[in-house]
Amino acid sequence: MGIIISLSVLLLIFVISNILIFFFAVYEFFFGKQKNNDWVSNPQELIPDNPNVKPSVVLVHGFMGSPFDFEELAKDLQSAGFRVIVPVVPGQGSSDFAYFRGKYSADYYVCWLKEILVNEHELTGIKPFLVGFSMGGALSVIMASQQLVARLVLISPFFGLPFRGMALFISVFGFLIPVVPKSERGKINDPKLYMRYMPGSMLISISTFRVLMRLVCLAETVVGKIQVPVLVFCSQNDHVASYYRIKTVLSTSENIEIKEYNKGNHILLHDYQKYEIVKDIRSFLLF
């Protein structure tokens, strides 16, 4: 009898939790404050004042992120004379209802980004540069392996969670609560920059996380095919993207340089030492 009561209470908790999360998802979709910020809700195209024939730079944000992840870097690269493209990754922000985000497959994301890169190549006549953050990093690895870019920058690229077994637990039990609220805006150590940061969404879609893991598996198998120069930024204190997996996956090629900025957490462009990272990226792309 006691077991039945315990199971009933547990079931009730799951039902109530899902109802509350659903209403929060409805609120975010229709009334989310982040919709008022252009860098959170819309793709960005930055044209330099004195355009020269240079490669375009495409910046791909992270899981449940937005172009806001790259706002300062994008403006810096624009001032350096680059045409800068910052798309909104489909199914990652509040513009997509949280319960519908899993409709985008790993193959869809690959084709989506490939089309953007091909278009920029045709526009300028030069292969574009690519900068990927977190999930965007894994996706960018796949693009570089297909010889679609001239240079690659990876910022906290995601190849797995830092806690063993967490991804498996989410994959197995995620059906119980298909959408999970974030406990915070993002992993940022600098308190002032944390308060300024705006994520694409405060809700994590478990089905979309499974798609992310499929992208990771594909990225890991093609890293060895990358022939262009690669610059990687990571932190030993990253609480989202496993530092161990970054080092393991990306330390195998001579054309890949890894720089550690350990004062920051995961969202390095909104954390301590962000100006140093922006400077390094600018130098790497101007070479």
Secondary structure, 3 states (H helix, E strand, C coil): CHHHHHHHHHHHHHHHHHHHHHHHHHHHHHHCHHHHCHHHHCCEEECCCCCCCCCCEEEECCCCCCHHHHHHHHHHHHHCCCCEEECCCCCCCCCCCHHHHHHCCHHHHHHHHHHHHHHHHHHHCCCCEEEEECHHHHHHHHHHHCCCCCEEEEECCCCCCCCCCHHHHHHHHCCCCCEEECCCCCCCCCHHHHHHCCCCCCEEEHHHHHHHHHHHHHHHHHHHHCCCCEEEEECCCCCCCCHHHHHHHHCCCCCEEEEECCCCCCCHHHCCCHHHHHHHHHHHHHC
